[in-house]
């Protein structure tokens, strides 16, 4: 998300599916972050799954390729906005 400051990231293409994750902070709302990544994942062919939270944490799950590929976004409030984690598990052919 433009303006976000990355706190941590990981990427492992040695397994199938490959996994990637980034945790970042931004002065935005949970709604803004979820809306941004919902559009970004839908633009890449992912389908949003029902639900917008896990317990009290704002979150959204996505899938494509008949559930073989998944993506998740979770967002928690922080002192100056929110901290969020975006992760994805995709087939090697989907890596860019």
C-alpha positions as a Markdown table, in Angstrom:
| # | Residue | x | y | z |
|---|---|---|---|---|
| 1 | Unk | 0.0 | 0.0 | 0.0 |
| 2 | Unk | 1.5 | 3.3 | -1.0 |
| 3 | Unk | 2.9 | 5.2 | 2.0 |
| 4 | Unk | 3.3 | 2.1 | 4.2 |
| 5 | Unk | 6.5 | 1.5 | 6.1 |
| 6 | Unk | 7.6 | -2.1 | 5.9 |
| 7 | Unk | 8.5 | -3.6 | 9.3 |
| 8 | Unk | 9.2 | -7.2 | 8.2 |
| 9 | Unk | 8.9 | -9.4 | 5.2 |
| 10 | Unk | 9.5 | -13.0 | 4.1 |
| 11 | Unk | 9.5 | -15.0 | 0.9 |
| 12 | Unk | 10.0 | -18.7 | 0.3 |
| 13 | Unk | 9.8 | -20.0 | -3.2 |
| 14 | Unk | 11.4 | -23.4 | -2.3 |
| 15 | Unk | 8.0 | -24.9 | -1.4 |
| 16 | Unk | 4.8 | -25.3 | -3.4 |
| 17 | Unk | 2.8 | -23.2 | -2.9 |
| 18 | Unk | 5.4 | -20.4 | -2.6 |
| 19 | Unk | 4.7 | -18.1 | 0.4 |
| 20 | Unk | 5.2 | -14.4 | 0.9 |
| 21 | Unk | 4.4 | -12.1 | 3.8 |
| 22 | Unk | 4.9 | -8.5 | 4.6 |
| 23 | Unk | 4.1 | -6.6 | 7.8 |
| 24 | Unk | 3.9 | -2.8 | 7.5 |
| 25 | Unk | 2.5 | 0.3 | 9.3 |
| 26 | Unk | 0.6 | 3.2 | 7.9 |
| 27 | Unk | -1.5 | 6.2 | 9.1 |
| 28 | Unk | -4.7 | 4.9 | 7.6 |
| 29 | Unk | -7.8 | 3.1 | 8.9 |
| 30 | Unk | -8.4 | -0.6 | 8.9 |
| 31 | Unk | -11.2 | 0.0 | 6.4 |
| 32 | Unk | -8.8 | 1.8 | 4.0 |
| 33 | Unk | -6.3 | -1.0 | 4.2 |
| 34 | Unk | -8.8 | -3.8 | 3.6 |
| 35 | Unk | -10.4 | -1.8 | 0.7 |
| 36 | Unk | -7.0 | -1.3 | -0.9 |
| 37 | Unk | -6.0 | -4.9 | -0.7 |
| 38 | Unk | -9.4 | -6.2 | -1.6 |
| 39 | Unk | -9.1 | -4.3 | -4.9 |
| 40 | Unk | -5.5 | -5.3 | -5.4 |
| 41 | Unk | -6.3 | -9.0 | -4.9 |
| 42 | Unk | -9.5 | -8.9 | -7.0 |
| 43 | Unk | -7.5 | -7.3 | -9.8 |
| 44 | Unk | -5.2 | -10.3 | -9.7 |
| 45 | Unk | -8.1 | -12.8 | -9.9 |
| 46 | Unk | -8.6 | -13.6 | -6.3 |
| 47 | Unk | -12.1 | -13.9 | -4.9 |
| 48 | Unk | -12.9 | -12.4 | -1.4 |
| 49 | Unk | -14.3 | -14.9 | 1.0 |
| 50 | Unk | -17.1 | -14.1 | 3.5 |
| 51 | Unk | -16.2 | -12.3 | 6.7 |
| 52 | Unk | -14.2 | -9.2 | 7.6 |
| 53 | Unk | -12.7 | -10.1 | 10.9 |
| 54 | Unk | -11.2 | -12.9 | 13.0 |
| 55 | Unk | -12.4 | -12.2 | 16.5 |
| 56 | Unk | -11.7 | -8.5 | 17.1 |
| 57 | Unk | -9.0 | -8.3 | 14.4 |
| 58 | Unk | -10.1 | -6.8 | 11.0 |
| 59 | Unk | -9.1 | -9.4 | 8.4 |
| 60 | Unk | -10.0 | -10.6 | 4.9 |
| 61 | Unk | -9.2 | -13.9 | 3.1 |
| 62 | Unk | -9.1 | -14.5 | -0.6 |
| 63 | Unk | -8.7 | -17.5 | -2.9 |
| 64 | Unk | -8.2 | -18.3 | -6.6 |
| 65 | Unk | -7.3 | -21.4 | -8.6 |
| 66 | Unk | -10.1 | -23.4 | -6.9 |
| 67 | Unk | -8.7 | -22.6 | -3.5 |
| 68 | Unk | -5.1 | -23.7 | -4.4 |
| 69 | Unk | -3.9 | -20.1 | -4.0 |
| 70 | Unk | -4.8 | -18.0 | -1.0 |
| 71 | Unk | -4.1 | -14.6 | 0.3 |
| 72 | Unk | -4.9 | -12.9 | 3.7 |
| 73 | Unk | -4.8 | -9.4 | 5.1 |
| 74 | Unk | -5.1 | -8.6 | 8.8 |
| 75 | Unk | -5.1 | -5.2 | 10.4 |
| 76 | Unk | -4.6 | -4.0 | 14.0 |
| 77 | Unk | -4.7 | -0.4 | 15.4 |
| 78 | Unk | -1.4 | 1.1 | 16.3 |
| 79 | Unk | -0.3 | 4.4 | 17.9 |
| 80 | Unk | -0.2 | 6.3 | 14.6 |
| 81 | Unk | -2.7 | 4.4 | 12.4 |
| 82 | Unk | -2.6 | 0.6 | 11.8 |
| 83 | Unk | -0.2 | -2.2 | 11.4 |
| 84 | Unk | -1.1 | -4.8 | 8.9 |
| 85 | Unk | 0.1 | -8.1 | 7.5 |
| 86 | Unk | -0.5 | -9.3 | 4.0 |
| 87 | Unk | 0.4 | -12.9 | 3.1 |
| 88 | Unk | -0.1 | -15.1 | 0.1 |
| 89 | Unk | 0.4 | -18.7 | -0.9 |
| 90 | Unk | 0.6 | -19.1 | -4.7 |
| 91 | Unk | 1.7 | -21.7 | -7.2 |
| 92 | Unk | 5.2 | -21.2 | -8.8 |
| 93 | Unk | 3.6 | -20.3 | -12.1 |
| 94 | Unk | 2.0 | -17.2 | -10.5 |
| 95 | Unk | 5.2 | -15.7 | -9.2 |
| 96 | Unk | 6.1 | -12.4 | -10.7 |
